[in-house]
Amino acid sequence: MKEILNMTEPVSRKMSADIVVIGSGPGGAVTATLCAEAGASVLLIEEGPNLSLQSVPHFSREEVLRKYRNAGICIATGRSKIAYVEGRCVGGGSEVNRGLYHRTPEYVLDLWKTEFEVEDLSLDKLKPHFIACERTAQVEYLPGDKPLVSTRLYDGAARLGWQAIEAPRLYRYGGIGAPGRKQSMSETFVPRFLLAGGRLIADTTANRLTRASGKWFVKAQHAPTDGRPRQQIEISADRVFVACGAVQTPALLRRSGLKKNIGNSLYFHPMLKVVAQFGEDVNKPGDLDPVHQIREFEPDFGMGCSISKRPMLGLAMAHHAGHFAEIEQHWRRMGIYYVQAASGRATVRNLPFFRDPLVTVRQSEQLLRTLANGLKRLAEALFAAGAVAVYPSIRGYPVLRSMIDVRNLPDMFGGEDGSMTSVHVFSSCPMGENEAVCATDSFGRVRGADGLFIADASLLCGPTIVNPQGTVMAVAHRNATHAIENRFR
Ligand SMILES: Cc1cc2nc3c(=O)[nH]c(=O)nc-3n(C[C@H](O)[C@H](O)[C@H](O)COP(=O)(O)OP(=O)(O)OC[C@H]3O[C@@H](n4cnc5c(N)ncnc54)[C@H](O)[C@@H]3O)c2cc1C
């Protein structure tokens, strides 16, 4: 597998292919694989480096530095800010995420069908695409004992009579005690793509798309990380699939002069975290990643347990600096939990001379109320699970010691006070037949641009409510299948 992943294409100033796929995250990797297996000559270009899954420890500082965009620092600005992260490496977000997996809820697809007029979209119609993706990127439940920090959340919900689940993951555990392997794109679809004869170029950023004489031209910069000089390259192709992720895809398209309904409706799942402290140890080094989620309050908000390593506890308690000694003494008794809503809407615009686009998030009172309510419910579940203290990530909020403290919390927090973060972004270029709001048709063809497709999370018409990667892959699989069946017309 490692040898296959290391097969990257020699780069020359002028290159060509039938199809160029830009971005190798879940959307791009699935699309490129299907096109290569259909017999097309496919070039997959990726801005980030080509690193194996095992090249750096998961959830480490090194991973953040090498596999995340801007070393993990991206900010959506506005009166309420959202700090978000994106993967930037072969495999995109699938390399750095936890791989918590869900098929799209039916009510979400129904909403997209009605509001965005997406043709041929239902859970039944998507099911074969989920199944096909799950055959390559396998989905499993954790074998054996679950980590206590995770089951605490489940137990709290159960005591309150709330619906909670163990979420499966894109992971092959290989049985109790075996190390297992995450089913990221570099472990699954990218090797399949290479085996089908696809060509991969990493360290290469597409800067602009132009069209002339019935062909697309991708102007890109190849910037190898091994000290070789940077090189401007141009790739010509009959078709281009843009799959740079929900922020970078609209940025690239807008830089290329394509603006209709592009970058106007980016959505986040904004998240607020709390640290809970229990009376006994729940957080053991070497425990498997947490997997439980509370679904009782969806679609308004969901809850879950985050990776709770010691340095991360420090970050999550930034608004309670006076209590850092607790982490030193009691970090094994602590876990990080989150409440996540579905209504952070933003725009994506390029700025002259800046590489990264400006992401501006709209202030929404509704979002601040929803998250404030969600935070109270999360604290309630944690106290029901035996927490002795809960530290919210909102400036000026007290440490909560009981449900009386929870009830005294305000119904809304100031947008500038909450440390909102997000790892889920989508919907910046929605698909559908509603031309007033959609950037592409129901299958990802960009309107008014022959031979140009979008193939990533940008296409989703709104928040998925659940973790989105399963939806991104299934929609990419559906649209690539449709494009192949229709000879890319
Ligand atoms: C820390 C983290 C945790 C997450 N946890 C989960 C989870 O548990 N479950 C889940 O379902 N989802 C999770 N997600 C979200 C999931 O990873 C994304 O929904 C998914 O990766 C989106 O796929 P994509 O193909 O749209 O884009 P991405 O995965 O973002 O891939 C886009 C790729 O394009 C490349 N690119 C960008 N611009 C250019 C350019 N101009 N030229 C060339 N290449 C370019 C990028 O480097 C990147 O590799 C998480 C995400 C993160 C970051």
The ligand as a MOL file (V3000), in Angstrom:
LIG
                    3D

  0  0  0     0  0            999 V3000
M  V30 BEGIN CTAB
M  V30 COUNTS 53 58 0 0 0
M  V30 BEGIN ATOM
M  V30 1 C -10.3020 17.6770 12.2190 0
M  V30 2 C -11.4850 17.1850 11.4150 0
M  V30 3 C -12.3370 16.2420 11.9680 0
M  V30 4 C -13.4330 15.7750 11.2530 0
M  V30 5 N -14.1750 14.7480 11.7480 0
M  V30 6 C -15.0830 14.1410 10.9520 0
M  V30 7 C -15.6940 12.9270 11.3350 0
M  V30 8 O -15.3820 12.3320 12.3740 0
M  V30 9 N -16.6470 12.3950 10.5030 0
M  V30 10 C -17.0010 13.0070 9.3280 0
M  V30 11 O -17.9040 12.4920 8.6460 0
M  V30 12 N -16.4060 14.1430 8.9410 0
M  V30 13 C -15.4300 14.7030 9.6900 0
M  V30 14 N -14.7830 15.8130 9.2550 0
M  V30 15 C -15.2070 16.4330 7.9840 0
M  V30 16 C -14.7180 15.6460 6.7580 0
M  V30 17 O -13.3410 15.3870 6.8740 0
M  V30 18 C -15.0260 16.5010 5.5280 0
M  V30 19 O -16.4360 16.6270 5.4080 0
M  V30 20 C -14.4740 15.9210 4.2460 0
M  V30 21 O -13.0870 15.7160 4.3290 0
M  V30 22 C -14.7880 16.8690 3.0970 0
M  V30 23 O -14.2990 16.3070 1.9190 0
M  V30 24 P -14.0190 17.2050 0.6440 0
M  V30 25 O -13.5860 16.2970 -0.4410 0
M  V30 26 O -15.1600 18.0950 0.4110 0
M  V30 27 O -12.8220 18.1990 1.0350 0
M  V30 28 P -11.4470 18.0320 1.8050 0
M  V30 29 O -11.3920 16.7830 2.5840 0
M  V30 30 O -11.2370 19.3200 2.5020 0
M  V30 31 O -10.3780 17.8830 0.6380 0
M  V30 32 C -10.0450 18.9390 -0.2210 0
M  V30 33 C -8.5980 18.7430 -0.6900 0
M  V30 34 O -8.3370 19.6800 -1.7290 0
M  V30 35 C -7.0390 20.2280 -1.5640 0
M  V30 36 N -7.0220 21.5530 -2.2010 0
M  V30 37 C -7.6060 22.6930 -1.7550 0
M  V30 38 N -7.3870 23.6980 -2.6100 0
M  V30 39 C -6.6430 23.1970 -3.6280 0
M  V30 40 C -6.0960 23.7560 -4.8130 0
M  V30 41 N -6.3070 25.0430 -5.1310 0
M  V30 42 N -5.3380 22.9640 -5.6190 0
M  V30 43 C -5.1220 21.6400 -5.3060 0
M  V30 44 N -5.6400 21.0630 -4.1890 0
M  V30 45 C -6.3970 21.8310 -3.3690 0
M  V30 46 C -6.8670 20.3010 -0.0540 0
M  V30 47 O -5.4890 20.3470 0.2870 0
M  V30 48 C -7.5780 19.0270 0.4160 0
M  V30 49 O -6.6790 17.9460 0.5140 0
M  V30 50 C -13.7040 16.3120 9.9590 0
M  V30 51 C -12.8570 17.2730 9.4100 0
M  V30 52 C -11.7540 17.6980 10.1140 0
M  V30 53 C -10.8440 18.7270 9.4800 0
M  V30 END ATOM
M  V30 BEGIN BOND
M  V30 1 1 1 2
M  V30 2 1 2 3
M  V30 3 2 2 52
M  V30 4 2 3 4
M  V30 5 1 4 5
M  V30 6 1 4 50
M  V30 7 2 5 6
M  V30 8 1 6 7
M  V30 9 1 6 13
M  V30 10 2 7 8
M  V30 11 1 7 9
M  V30 12 1 9 10
M  V30 13 2 10 11
M  V30 14 1 10 12
M  V30 15 2 12 13
M  V30 16 1 13 14
M  V30 17 1 14 15
M  V30 18 1 14 50
M  V30 19 1 15 16
M  V30 20 1 16 17
M  V30 21 1 16 18
M  V30 22 1 18 19
M  V30 23 1 18 20
M  V30 24 1 20 21
M  V30 25 1 20 22
M  V30 26 1 22 23
M  V30 27 1 23 24
M  V30 28 2 24 25
M  V30 29 1 24 26
M  V30 30 1 24 27
M  V30 31 1 27 28
M  V30 32 2 28 29
M  V30 33 1 28 30
M  V30 34 1 28 31
M  V30 35 1 31 32
M  V30 36 1 32 33
M  V30 37 1 33 34
M  V30 38 1 33 48
M  V30 39 1 34 35
M  V30 40 1 35 36
M  V30 41 1 35 46
M  V30 42 1 36 37
M  V30 43 1 36 45
M  V30 44 2 37 38
M  V30 45 1 38 39
M  V30 46 1 39 40
M  V30 47 2 39 45
M  V30 48 1 40 41
M  V30 49 2 40 42
M  V30 50 1 42 43
M  V30 51 2 43 44
M  V30 52 1 44 45
M  V30 53 1 46 47
M  V30 54 1 46 48
M  V30 55 1 48 49
M  V30 56 2 50 51
M  V30 57 1 51 52
M  V30 58 1 52 53
M  V30 END BOND
M  V30 END CTAB
M  END
